[in-house]
Amino acid sequence: MLAAEVALPPPRLESEFALERAIYERRSIREFTSDMLTLEQIGQLLWAAQGITDTVRGFRAAPSAGATYPLVLYIVIPDGIFRYMPEEHKLVRIREGDHRLALARAALNQPWVSSAAISIVITARFERTTRRYGERGIRYVYMEAGHAAQNILLQAVALGLGSVPIGAFYDDEVQKVITCKEAPIYIVSVGHPR
C-alpha cells in the first residue's frame, strides 16, 4: 500500500526511443496483463502530461493558453485514487482502495478501464482559463487536455506500455468516483499489453 503522499522519481529526460517511433507505433490497446506499473513509469507518464519543464517560469510539458494551467490529474490504481501535484512531482492520496471497477462503470462499463494498471483522469478548472479568455477559454482547456493526453499516449509507447484514450463516460459519475469538483474531460487507461 502506497503512503498518503508519494514522492515520484525524477523524470527521465533522455531515451533511446525515438519520438517518430512512438508516433508510428501508437495504437489503442484494450487488453492488459495484471502486472502493475512501477512508480518510475507512473511518474514518467504524469510528467509527460503536466510535469514542470521550466522551474523558473513554471512551464509544463503540455502547452497551456496563457500558462493558466487549468488541468488537474488524478490516477486510479489498486492502492487508491491519487492527485498529481506537478510542482512537487508527487502523488497525494484522495481515496483508499481499488476503485477501477467503479471508474469503469462510470465509463459506460468499458472493461479495459478496470483491467488497466492505471487510469489517468484529466480534469479541469475551466475558470482558470475563462477568467482570462472568456468563452474562448473553454476551447483552450479542451485543446490542452488533448495535448496532455497525447503526451501520455506517446510516453506509454516509449515505456513499452499500452494505452487507450477514453472520452465516453458520465461526468457526474466520474466526479463521484474521484471525489473531485473539477470537470472530467478525458481518461487514459494504461497497462502492460497482453
BAFI-3210 file (N, C-alpha, C; in Angstrom, 3 decimals, decimal comma, padded with zeros to 6 digits):
// residues 194
n [1|2|3|4|5|6|7|8|9|10|11|12|13|14|15|16|17|18|19|20|21|22|23|24|25|26|27|28|29|30|31|32|33|34|35|36|37|38|39|40|41|42|43|44|45|46|47|48|49|50|51|52|53|54|55|56|57|58|59|60|61|62|63|64|65|66|67|68|69|70|71|72|73|74|75|76|77|78|79|80|81|82|83|84|85|86|87|88|89|90|91|92|93|94|95|96|97|98|99|100|101|102|103|104|105|106|107|108|109|110|111|112|113|114|115|116|117|118|119|120|121|122|123|124|125|126|127|128|129|130|131|132|133|134|135|136|137|138|139|140|141|142|143|144|145|146|147|148|149|150|151|152|153|154|155|156|157|158|159|160|161|162|163|164|165|166|167|168|169|170|171|172|173|174|175|176|177|178|179|180|181|182|183|184|185|186|187|188|189|190|191|192|193|194]
n.u [000,854|000,603|001,903|000,223|001,193|003,293|006,448|007,541|009,877|012,522|011,823|012,729|014,771|015,953|016,102|016,448|014,494|012,929|010,975|009,569|009,242|007,550|005,258|004,629|004,129|002,016|-001,022|-004,427|-004,735|-006,447|-006,372|-004,925|-002,243|-002,094|-000,075|001,354|002,219|005,411|006,606|008,324|007,441|004,799|005,326|006,720|004,765|002,895|004,477|004,980|002,516|001,828|004,078|006,564|008,567|010,106|011,499|011,776|009,835|007,670|006,591|004,962|004,878|002,903|001,445|-000,198|-002,813|-001,890|-000,447|-002,152|-002,862|-005,172|-005,634|-006,118|-004,787|-005,707|-005,040|-006,095|-005,540|-004,775|-004,078|-005,491|-006,962|-005,257|-004,052|-002,172|000,548|002,063|004,020|005,578|006,108|004,721|002,456|-000,730|-002,816|-006,268|-008,406|-008,646|-008,215|-009,295|-010,635|-011,062|-013,005|-015,356|-014,780|-014,719|-017,419|-018,518|-017,518|-019,178|-019,142|-016,788|-014,574|-011,752|-010,976|-011,140|-009,363|-006,899|-003,677|-003,468|-005,503|-005,551|-007,066|-008,057|-008,887|-010,502|-010,286|-012,107|-012,446|-009,963|-008,873|-010,958|-011,424|-009,502|-009,698|-012,357|-015,286|-013,903|-011,889|-012,853|-012,560|-009,775|-009,099|-010,012|-008,356|-005,877|-006,187|-006,227|-003,587|-002,142|-003,112|-002,251|000,502|000,725|-000,103|001,926|004,180|003,604|003,946|006,707|007,607|007,065|004,489|000,899|-001,935|-005,131|-007,233|-010,036|-013,177|-015,807|-017,901|-019,774|-019,899|-020,658|-020,677|-017,992|-016,867|-017,938|-016,675|-013,961|-014,107|-013,998|-014,158|-013,563|-014,089|-014,405|-012,583|-011,220|-010,079|-007,317|-006,366|-003,880|-001,541|000,303|000,639|-001,302]
n.v [-001,188|002,151|005,158|008,031|010,315|010,420|010,714|011,073|009,396|011,250|012,561|010,930|012,370|011,755|009,285|006,212|005,713|006,782|009,679|009,664|006,940|006,305|007,728|006,357|003,756|004,028|002,856|002,129|000,219|-002,372|-004,619|-005,887|-007,123|-008,414|-007,155|-004,578|-001,061|000,510|002,927|004,627|004,448|005,417|008,011|009,027|009,007|010,845|013,121|013,552|014,467|016,726|017,622|019,746|021,730|023,930|025,368|027,972|029,644|028,016|026,502|023,790|020,335|020,044|022,400|025,443|027,751|031,010|030,173|029,290|026,867|024,896|022,189|019,309|016,406|013,074|009,819|006,455|003,616|000,268|000,765|003,002|006,274|008,984|012,331|014,169|016,217|018,542|020,535|019,597|017,132|014,788|012,397|012,610|011,024|010,593|008,878|005,668|002,218|000,021|001,405|000,963|-000,589|000,807|003,182|002,176|001,481|004,037|004,854|003,931|001,140|000,122|-002,422|-002,371|-000,250|-001,089|-003,205|-002,170|-001,188|001,364|004,259|007,413|010,280|013,101|016,196|019,439|022,854|025,086|027,828|028,891|029,429|030,618|032,940|034,631|034,488|034,477|033,093|031,783|030,547|028,085|026,430|026,445|025,024|022,416|021,887|021,856|019,632|017,639|017,886|017,081|014,459|013,225|013,358|011,560|009,183|008,818|008,710|006,362|004,432|004,711|003,691|001,067|000,312|-000,195|001,740|003,393|005,894|007,510|008,818|008,446|008,678|009,170|012,280|013,235|010,849|010,037|012,138|011,546|009,100|009,846|011,811|014,608|018,141|019,305|019,403|016,421|015,507|013,721|010,366|008,277|005,080|002,838|000,177|-002,944|-004,386|-007,179]
n.w [000,000|-000,936|000,534|002,062|000,873|-001,908|-003,092|-006,352|-008,539|-010,164|-013,449|-016,493|-018,876|-021,229|-023,811|-025,598|-027,328|-030,152|-030,892|-033,284|-033,700|-031,577|-032,335|-034,683|-033,710|-031,928|-030,781|-029,933|-027,160|-025,678|-024,128|-021,302|-019,215|-015,843|-014,545|-012,571|-012,742|-012,297|-009,868|-011,172|-013,836|-013,569|-012,636|-014,853|-016,881|-015,829|-015,613|-018,324|-019,113|-017,492|-016,190|-014,675|-016,694|-016,793|-014,251|-013,371|-014,641|-014,393|-016,439|-018,166|-019,381|-021,343|-023,575|-022,524|-022,732|-022,235|-020,043|-017,993|-016,897|-016,343|-015,914|-013,853|-012,649|-011,902|-010,614|-010,905|-009,267|-008,018|-005,313|-004,605|-005,114|-006,415|-006,419|-008,737|-008,110|-009,742|-009,225|-007,117|-008,072|-007,136|-005,595|-004,042|-001,841|-002,357|-002,031|-000,483|-001,484|-004,191|-006,920|-009,553|-010,897|-010,311|-011,648|-014,243|-014,530|-014,489|-016,864|-018,910|-018,610|-019,787|-020,134|-020,180|-018,670|-016,042|-016,098|-016,711|-015,473|-014,507|-014,550|-015,873|-015,018|-016,532|-015,511|-015,272|-014,203|-015,383|-015,006|-014,489|-016,953|-018,458|-017,083|-017,974|-020,786|-021,467|-023,053|-025,136|-023,795|-022,976|-025,203|-025,303|-023,002|-023,572|-025,735|-024,434|-022,770|-024,709|-025,674|-023,391|-023,042|-025,439|-025,042|-022,903|-024,166|-026,119|-024,469|-023,088|-025,111|-025,535|-023,150|-023,409|-022,891|-023,093|-024,119|-023,896|-025,073|-023,576|-023,979|-023,515|-020,999|-017,936|-016,709|-014,090|-012,650|-012,797|-011,358|-008,821|-008,244|-008,222|-006,351|-006,838|-007,616|-009,968|-013,555|-015,325|-018,211|-019,808|-019,996|-019,656|-020,001|-018,939|-019,296|-019,098|-022,206|-023,341]
ca.u [000,000|001,355|001,664|-000,721|001,922|004,350|007,354|007,821|011,259|012,684|011,529|013,824|014,729|016,524|015,738|016,894|013,278|012,677|009,616|008,948|008,866|006,373|004,113|004,345|003,648|000,888|-002,305|-005,264|-004,599|-007,554|-006,168|-003,761|-001,905|-002,386|001,124|001,205|003,277|006,341|006,498|009,057|006,554|003,699|005,880|007,067|003,506|002,314|005,365|004,761|001,247|001,748|005,285|007,237|009,713|010,865|011,244|011,747|008,551|006,608|006,026|004,717|005,152|001,872|001,187|-001,413|-003,107|-001,544|000,112|-003,179|-002,806|-006,434|-005,791|-005,788|-004,721|-005,901|-004,797|-006,854|-004,708|-005,290|-003,830|-006,369|-007,033|-004,269|-003,944|-000,793|000,972|003,202|005,069|006,454|006,195|004,328|001,065|-001,405|-003,978|-007,606|-009,222|-008,011|-008,943|-009,277|-011,866|-011,010|-014,290|-016,310|-014,467|-015,165|-018,875|-018,765|-017,090|-020,085|-018,768|-015,687|-013,821|-010,317|-010,725|-010,908|-008,239|-005,643|-002,955|-003,707|-006,259|-005,256|-008,269|-007,715|-009,998|-010,137|-010,928|-012,273|-012,357|-008,568|-008,616|-012,032|-011,282|-008,618|-010,045|-013,796|-015,830|-012,881|-011,090|-013,376|-011,868|-008,366|-008,988|-010,131|-007,123|-004,806|-006,425|-005,770|-002,111|-001,678|-003,440|-001,356|001,810|000,626|-000,171|003,246|005,093|003,301|004,619|008,141|007,861|006,687|003,169|-000,241|-002,859|-006,348|-007,905|-011,454|-013,983|-017,187|-018,139|-020,719|-019,082|-021,005|-020,270|-016,539|-016,632|-018,247|-015,623|-012,716|-014,446|-013,414|-015,082|-013,185|-014,836|-013,648|-012,537|-010,538|-009,471|-006,363|-006,048|-002,545|-001,090|001,189|-000,201|-001,390]
ca.v [000,000|003,393|006,128|009,096|011,162|009,634|011,458|010,283|009,511|012,298|012,080|010,670|013,387|011,215|007,905|005,689|005,508|007,981|010,202|009,193|005,542|006,323|008,149|005,271|002,556|004,280|002,230|001,930|-001,139|-002,588|-005,852|-005,707|-008,148|-007,964|-006,515|-003,181|-000,157|000,960|004,357|005,323|004,531|006,326|009,362|009,447|009,289|012,078|014,208|013,807|015,181|018,009|017,870|021,043|021,685|025,165|025,647|029,422|030,191|027,062|025,891|022,348|019,531|020,324|023,841|025,947|029,126|031,993|029,479|029,285|025,501|024,508|020,742|018,613|014,981|012,065|008,458|005,398|002,410|-000,609|001,335|004,129|007,389|009,985|013,556|014,502|017,572|018,733|021,388|018,763|015,822|013,790|011,967|012,768|010,139|011,166|007,771|004,352|001,109|-000,149|001,972|000,824|-001,098|001,924|004,088|001,504|001,642|005,440|004,966|003,100|-000,263|-000,289|-003,325|-002,069|000,725|-001,822|-004,153|-001,425|-000,977|002,744|005,177|008,813|011,069|014,503|017,074|020,846|024,013|025,959|029,251|029,357|029,912|031,501|034,230|035,448|034,459|034,426|031,854|031,116|029,754|026,713|025,744|026,278|023,960|021,135|021,697|021,489|018,238|016,823|017,897|016,266|013,060|012,719|013,138|010,301|008,071|008,623|008,271|004,957|003,637|004,766|002,872|-000,311|000,083|000,033|002,723|003,653|007,132|007,282|010,025|008,056|008,473|010,077|013,230|013,262|009,579|010,095|013,047|010,829|008,104|010,552|012,789|015,891|019,181|019,676|018,738|015,387|015,740|012,672|009,276|007,468|003,850|002,371|-001,058|-003,794|-005,035|-008,636]
ca.w [000,000|-001,013|001,599|001,727|-000,066|-002,540|-003,974|-007,548|-009,008|-011,176|-014,806|-017,425|-019,922|-022,461|-024,060|-026,894|-028,113|-030,953|-030,936|-034,526|-033,481|-030,701|-033,156|-035,620|-033,010|-031,040|-031,095|-028,756|-026,620|-024,743|-023,359|-020,449|-018,234|-014,475|-013,992|-012,189|-013,171|-011,256|-009,581|-012,235|-015,002|-013,229|-012,614|-016,213|-017,585|-015,300|-016,007|-019,753|-019,265|-016,787|-015,408|-014,785|-017,612|-016,575|-012,839|-013,137|-015,078|-014,078|-017,638|-018,063|-020,578|-022,353|-023,661|-021,889|-023,139|-021,219|-018,868|-016,939|-016,357|-015,720|-015,752|-012,611|-012,980|-010,864|-011,081|-010,233|-009,226|-006,955|-003,984|-004,319|-006,054|-006,044|-007,226|-009,113|-007,776|-010,651|-008,666|-006,288|-008,736|-006,140|-005,528|-002,758|-001,847|-002,193|-001,526|-000,398|-002,097|-005,642|-007,490|-011,009|-011,381|-010,226|-012,748|-015,475|-014,604|-014,860|-018,269|-019,707|-018,439|-020,658|-019,274|-020,148|-017,606|-014,789|-016,219|-016,847|-014,220|-014,076|-015,397|-015,579|-015,265|-016,763|-015,161|-015,464|-013,586|-016,546|-014,650|-014,548|-018,312|-018,936|-016,404|-018,810|-022,204|-021,673|-023,625|-025,944|-022,874|-022,945|-026,297|-024,938|-021,990|-024,271|-026,510|-023,511|-022,361|-025,832|-025,673|-022,263|-023,318|-026,481|-024,409|-022,144|-025,122|-026,723|-023,417|-022,820|-026,148|-025,275|-021,965|-023,704|-022,322|-023,954|-023,567|-024,671|-024,671|-023,331|-023,871|-023,213|-019,562|-017,306|-015,953|-012,672|-012,035|-012,633|-010,232|-007,576|-008,001|-007,898|-005,311|-007,238|-008,069|-011,330|-014,625|-016,041|-019,655|-020,560|-019,228|-020,414|-019,265|-019,332|-018,667|-019,892|-023,215|-023,316]
c.u [000,891|000,973|000,661|-000,112|003,097|005,172|007,696|009,289|011,368|012,417|012,807|013,693|015,321|016,184|016,301|015,706|012,939|011,209|008,876|008,475|007,620|005,120|003,677|003,683|002,411|-000,400|-003,126|-005,196|-005,666|-007,432|-004,843|-003,505|-002,263|-001,174|000,860|002,364|004,180|006,088|007,224|008,167|005,401|004,189|006,196|005,817|002,910|003,158|005,154|003,489|001,293|002,990|005,885|008,475|010,567|010,559|011,177|010,371|007,383|005,959|005,940|004,928|004,133|001,608|-000,154|-001,610|-002,799|-000,942|-000,866|-003,299|-004,083|-006,546|-005,356|-005,866|-004,905|-005,537|-005,619|-006,043|-005,240|-005,110|-004,724|-006,423|-006,111|-004,362|-002,466|-000,537|002,223|004,341|006,072|006,731|005,912|002,853|000,538|-002,676|-005,259|-008,533|-008,381|-008,845|-008,891|-010,628|-011,892|-012,344|-015,354|-016,060|-014,905|-016,685|-019,238|-018,404|-017,876|-019,674|-017,705|-014,714|-012,325|-009,992|-010,432|-009,736|-006,894|-004,991|-003,258|-004,626|-005,934|-006,489|-007,843|-008,966|-009,547|-010,949|-011,010|-012,049|-010,928|-008,254|-009,698|-011,983|-010,452|-009,112|-011,536|-014,221|-014,805|-011,990|-011,560|-012,678|-010,422|-008,165|-009,071|-008,890|-005,986|-004,961|-005,971|-004,253|-001,574|-001,929|-002,517|000,048|001,816|000,676|001,204|004,263|004,856|003,997|006,114|008,538|007,520|005,327|002,097|-001,165|-004,071|-006,974|-009,409|-012,168|-015,427|-017,312|-019,186|-019,922|-019,370|-020,606|-018,748|-016,195|-016,889|-017,162|-014,351|-012,887|-013,773|-014,503|-014,783|-014,005|-013,970|-013,726|-012,102|-010,073|-008,500|-006,006|-004,771|-002,216|-000,099|000,329|-000,161|-000,774]
c.v [001,238|004,314|007,186|010,116|010,372|010,544|010,552|010,445|010,611|011,743|011,874|011,671|012,918|009,739|007,493|005,525|006,805|008,391|009,689|007,745|005,480|006,724|007,008|004,074|002,784|003,677|002,182|000,463|-001,308|-003,879|-005,743|-006,930|-007,603|-007,294|-005,040|-002,350|000,176|002,437|005,177|005,502|005,502|007,770|009,884|009,803|010,619|013,291|014,565|014,631|016,592|018,346|019,234|020,885|022,948|025,613|027,143|029,987|029,238|026,419|024,380|021,668|019,759|021,822|024,219|027,403|030,079|031,405|029,503|027,923|025,087|023,020|020,273|017,129|014,124|010,718|007,489|004,120|001,514|-000,060|002,520|005,124|008,478|011,179|013,815|015,965|017,882|019,558|020,598|017,399|014,713|013,468|012,214|011,930|010,912|010,128|006,510|003,335|001,135|000,295|001,860|000,331|000,001|002,924|003,486|001,626|003,063|005,692|003,981|001,628|-000,737|-001,125|-002,991|-001,016|-000,003|-002,794|-003,456|-001,251|000,403|003,433|006,586|009,611|012,535|015,330|018,519|021,774|025,074|027,430|029,771|029,967|030,881|032,866|035,188|035,581|034,421|033,077|031,083|030,230|028,313|025,878|025,457|025,153|022,587|020,852|021,231|020,045|017,285|016,753|016,960|014,783|012,477|012,479|011,832|009,114|007,782|008,162|006,798|004,062|003,572|003,915|001,397|-000,688|000,287|001,035|002,870|004,950|006,904|008,617|009,729|007,741|009,475|010,998|013,177|011,982|009,522|011,010|012,357|009,822|008,795|011,408|014,131|016,854|019,589|018,871|017,685|015,617|014,492|011,612|008,569|006,274|003,255|001,083|-001,773|-004,527|-006,552|-009,207]
c.w [000,000|000,137|001,125|000,775|-000,593|-003,451|-005,152|-007,951|-010,067|-012,578|-015,603|-018,564|-021,236|-022,556|-025,407|-027,847|-028,840|-030,910|-032,168|-034,396|-032,600|-031,472|-034,072|-034,921|-032,140|-031,590|-029,808|-028,368|-025,545|-023,939|-022,624|-019,586|-016,850|-013,815|-013,705|-012,743|-011,988|-010,978|-010,639|-013,465|-014,747|-013,263|-013,998|-017,019|-017,129|-015,663|-017,480|-019,976|-018,695|-015,974|-015,675|-015,661|-017,531|-015,154|-012,535|-013,474|-014,818|-015,278|-017,459|-019,404|-021,690|-022,378|-023,051|-022,304|-021,990|-019,965|-017,689|-016,256|-015,606|-015,384|-014,371|-012,926|-011,736|-011,459|-010,237|-010,398|-008,108|-005,532|-003,647|-005,456|-005,525|-006,975|-007,496|-008,814|-008,596|-010,054|-007,830|-006,921|-007,722|-006,274|-004,125|-002,811|-001,550|-001,572|-001,467|-001,155|-003,614|-006,217|-009,011|-011,586|-011,353|-011,349|-014,074|-015,630|-015,034|-016,320|-019,136|-019,726|-019,432|-019,829|-019,171|-019,099|-016,298|-014,885|-016,392|-015,485|-013,630|-015,070|-014,922|-015,982|-015,359|-016,503|-015,349|-014,573|-014,684|-016,207|-014,661|-015,912|-018,793|-018,258|-017,261|-020,251|-022,486|-022,252|-024,450|-025,066|-022,763|-024,010|-025,905|-023,920|-022,659|-025,118|-025,600|-023,027|-023,458|-025,907|-024,586|-022,526|-024,378|-025,922|-023,617|-023,097|-025,736|-025,687|-023,089|-023,836|-025,860|-024,067|-022,199|-023,147|-023,377|-023,302|-024,480|-024,158|-024,581|-023,162|-023,507|-021,724|-019,094|-016,387|-014,454|-011,960|-011,831|-011,459|-008,896|-007,238|-007,521|-006,649|-005,603|-007,653|-009,505|-012,342|-015,299|-017,549|-020,410|-019,568|-020,158|-019,540|-019,838|-018,596|-019,554|-020,911|-023,114|-024,577]
res [m|l|a|a|e|v|a|l|p|p|p|r|l|e|s|e|f|a|l|e|r|a|i|y|e|r|r|s|i|r|e|f|t|s|d|m|l|t|l|e|q|i|g|q|l|l|w|a|a|q|g|i|t|d|t|v|r|g|f|r|a|a|p|s|a|g|a|t|y|p|l|v|l|y|i|v|i|p|d|g|i|f|r|y|m|p|e|e|h|k|l|v|r|i|r|e|g|d|h|r|l|a|l|a|r|a|a|l|n|q|p|w|v|s|s|a|a|i|s|i|v|i|t|a|r|f|e|r|t|t|r|r|y|g|e|r|g|i|r|y|v|y|m|e|a|g|h|a|a|q|n|i|l|l|q|a|v|a|l|g|l|g|s|v|p|i|g|a|f|y|d|d|e|v|q|k|v|i|t|c|k|e|a|p|i|y|i|v|s|v|g|h|p|r]
***
